[in-house]
Amino acid sequence: MDSNTVHEFASSNNVIKTDIEQGRDPWKFLKWLNPGFVLPLLAGALFLLLWELQIFHRIFDLKKYQLPLPSAIAEAMRDNLSLLLSYTGYTLTEAVLGMLIGSGCGFLIALAATAWPRWGGGSLTMVAALNAVPIVALAPIMNLWFGDGIGSRAAIVTAVTMAAMAINAYKGMAAVDPLALDLMHSYAAGKRAVFRHLRIQNSLPHVFTALKINATASMIGAIVGEFFFSSRGLGYLLSNSIKVAKMPLGWACIVLAAVAGVIFYLVVERLEKVFIKWHPSRRA
């Protein structure tokens, strides 16, 4: 090893030591090689490659019009990008609006069920029964009540997302630590104080679990609602594309709906990390 090589090696080691001393991780870029990130990425790339090579078409005896190739779907997305983005935003607005209303109503039902178990408990059964009603049955009813505008799809999403929030929030409010409850009673804390400082705070992890469930369920509710009564949105475009045999455009709608649902989920997950990072459940 000549003197220049020794000098360069020593310099690189000094840089790494300086980074570590200053709290910086010099190998931070290696985290992208984490198996939890790389393996799903490779699996997805392999899946798309097999799809593009028509391996699935041969296995399941499918034609190209039945299962368009990824390249054809990408071309349809490129040719209709502005329309697809506009309709994605419209569907996402329906989903977010309906989820906020449904989750808010579900949380109030959980509060009532916890505060007045004898009378409020029945509301949990009712909201669970509402959740069991198929969306295809709700769509014409909501259209009759709220018209064919955004209100009818938001109402469908409200009905779809209410039960998950009510049941999860109720579980969090009811399953408080008995010792903590006894301690608050020993300090003569009233019912309102117990709710404010114990039950509601204990329910927050369950509330965010419900929001993450509702993030994807709301997209499904909005898209299915658009199948029946709408002149905009991904569900409307998907339905019309299938009717006129524009399958790549229909699959482009499915891809964008999946991407929007994942982004919606990640936003809720990020909010969870921000708002309840103090909670004992986040310290593990």
Solvent accessible surface area in square Angstrom, and as a share of the most:
residue,aa,sasa,rsa
1,M,178,0.79
2,D,87,0.45
3,S,92,0.59
4,N,109,0.56
5,T,61,0.35
6,V,73,0.42
7,H,128,0.57
8,E,118,0.53
9,F,128,0.54
10,A,45,0.35
11,S,44,0.29
12,S,54,0.35
13,N,52,0.27
14,N,86,0.44
15,V,90,0.52
16,I,44,0.22
17,K,122,0.52
18,T,56,0.33
19,D,22,0.11
20,I,107,0.54
21,E,142,0.63
22,Q,109,0.49
23,G,70,0.68
24,R,131,0.48
25,D,86,0.45
26,P,33,0.21
27,W,130,0.46
28,K,126,0.53
29,F,124,0.52
30,L,73,0.37
31,K,107,0.45
32,W,139,0.49
33,L,118,0.59
34,N,79,0.41
35,P,88,0.55
36,G,61,0.59
37,F,93,0.39
38,V,37,0.21
39,L,111,0.55
40,P,82,0.51
41,L,111,0.55
42,L,105,0.52
43,A,60,0.46
44,G,33,0.32
45,A,58,0.45
46,L,102,0.51
47,F,105,0.44
48,L,91,0.45
49,L,99,0.49
50,L,58,0.29
51,W,25,0.09
52,E,62,0.28
53,L,94,0.47
54,Q,56,0.25
55,I,53,0.27
56,F,35,0.15
57,H,10,0.04
58,R,169,0.62
59,I,113,0.57
60,F,135,0.56
61,D,114,0.59
62,L,59,0.29
63,K,114,0.48
64,K,111,0.47
65,Y,151,0.57
66,Q,82,0.36
67,L,24,0.12
68,P,3,0.02
69,L,22,0.11
70,P,26,0.16
71,S,60,0.39
72,A,35,0.27
73,I,9,0.05
74,A,58,0.45
75,E,87,0.39
76,A,13,0.10
77,M,43,0.19
78,R,167,0.61
79,D,95,0.49
80,N,44,0.23
81,L,88,0.44
82,S,92,0.59
83,L,69,0.34
84,L,0,0.00
85,L,100,0.50
86,S,52,0.34
87,Y,30,0.11
88,T,16,0.09
89,G,36,0.35
90,Y,37,0.14
91,T,0,0.00
92,L,55,0.27
93,T,71,0.41
94,E,0,0.00
95,A,0,0.00
96,V,50,0.29
97,L,75,0.37
98,G,0,0.00
99,M,7,0.03
100,L,108,0.54
101,I,83,0.42
102,G,0,0.00
103,S,9,0.06
104,G,34,0.33
105,C,48,0.29
106,G,0,0.00
107,F,46,0.19
108,L,116,0.58
109,I,36,0.18
110,A,0,0.00
111,L,45,0.22
112,A,32,0.24
113,A,1,0.00
114,T,18,0.11
115,A,16,0.12
116,W,152,0.53
117,P,92,0.58
118,R,207,0.75
119,W,206,0.72
120,G,6,0.06
121,G,26,0.25
122,G,40,0.38
123,S,31,0.20
124,L,28,0.14
125,T,96,0.56
126,M,143,0.64
127,V,7,0.04
128,A,42,0.33
129,A,61,0.47
130,L,61,0.30
131,N,75,0.38
132,A,81,0.63
133,V,57,0.33
134,P,79,0.50
135,I,34,0.17
136,V,87,0.50
137,A,42,0.33
138,L,10,0.05
139,A,2,0.01
140,P,60,0.38
141,I,77,0.39
142,M,18,0.08
143,N,33,0.17
144,L,149,0.74
145,W,168,0.59
146,F,110,0.46
147,G,35,0.34
148,D,101,0.52
149,G,35,0.34
150,I,59,0.30
151,G,32,0.31
152,S,3,0.02
153,R,4,0.01
154,A,5,0.04
155,A,15,0.12
156,I,3,0.01
157,V,0,0.00
158,T,18,0.10
159,A,5,0.04
160,V,29,0.16
161,T,0,0.00
162,M,26,0.12
163,A,3,0.02
164,A,23,0.18
165,M,4,0.02
166,A,0,0.00
167,I,86,0.44
168,N,29,0.15
169,A,0,0.00
170,Y,70,0.27
171,K,122,0.52
172,G,0,0.00
173,M,0,0.00
174,A,51,0.39
175,A,65,0.51
176,V,16,0.09
177,D,77,0.40
178,P,93,0.59
179,L,136,0.68
180,A,30,0.23
181,L,35,0.18
182,D,86,0.44
183,L,104,0.52
184,M,36,0.16
185,H,105,0.47
186,S,86,0.55
187,Y,168,0.64
188,A,92,0.71
189,A,25,0.20
190,G,42,0.41
191,K,122,0.52
192,R,209,0.76
193,A,32,0.25
194,V,7,0.04
195,F,24,0.10
196,R,166,0.61
197,H,94,0.42
198,L,26,0.13
199,R,44,0.16
200,I,53,0.27
201,Q,71,0.32
202,N,42,0.21
203,S,0,0.00
204,L,42,0.21
205,P,25,0.16
206,H,50,0.22
207,V,16,0.09
208,F,21,0.09
209,T,59,0.34
210,A,0,0.00
211,L,31,0.16
212,K,40,0.17
213,I,85,0.43
214,N,1,0.01
215,A,0,0.00
216,T,62,0.36
217,A,24,0.18
218,S,0,0.00
219,M,8,0.03
220,I,105,0.53
221,G,0,0.00
222,A,0,0.00
223,I,23,0.12
224,V,38,0.22
225,G,2,0.02
226,E,2,0.01
227,F,83,0.35
228,F,89,0.37
229,F,73,0.31
230,S,24,0.16
231,S,83,0.53
232,R,105,0.38
233,G,0,0.00
234,L,1,0.01
235,G,0,0.00
236,Y,62,0.24
237,L,17,0.08
238,L,22,0.11
239,S,13,0.09
240,N,52,0.27
241,S,3,0.02
242,I,86,0.44
243,K,156,0.66
244,V,92,0.53
245,A,80,0.62
246,K,113,0.48
247,M,41,0.18
248,P,43,0.27
249,L,18,0.09
250,G,1,0.01
251,W,66,0.23
252,A,0,0.00
253,C,1,0.01
254,I,75,0.38
255,V,55,0.32
256,L,19,0.09
257,A,17,0.13
258,A,59,0.46
259,V,70,0.40
260,A,7,0.05
261,G,7,0.07
262,V,85,0.49
263,I,94,0.48
264,F,21,0.09
265,Y,74,0.28
266,L,93,0.47
267,V,76,0.43
268,V,6,0.04
269,E,52,0.23
270,R,153,0.56
271,L,78,0.39
272,E,10,0.05
273,K,93,0.39
274,V,71,0.41
275,F,119,0.50
276,I,0,0.00
277,K,145,0.61
278,W,117,0.41
279,H,21,0.09
280,P,82,0.52
281,S,62,0.40
282,R,94,0.34
283,R,176,0.64
284,A,137,1.07
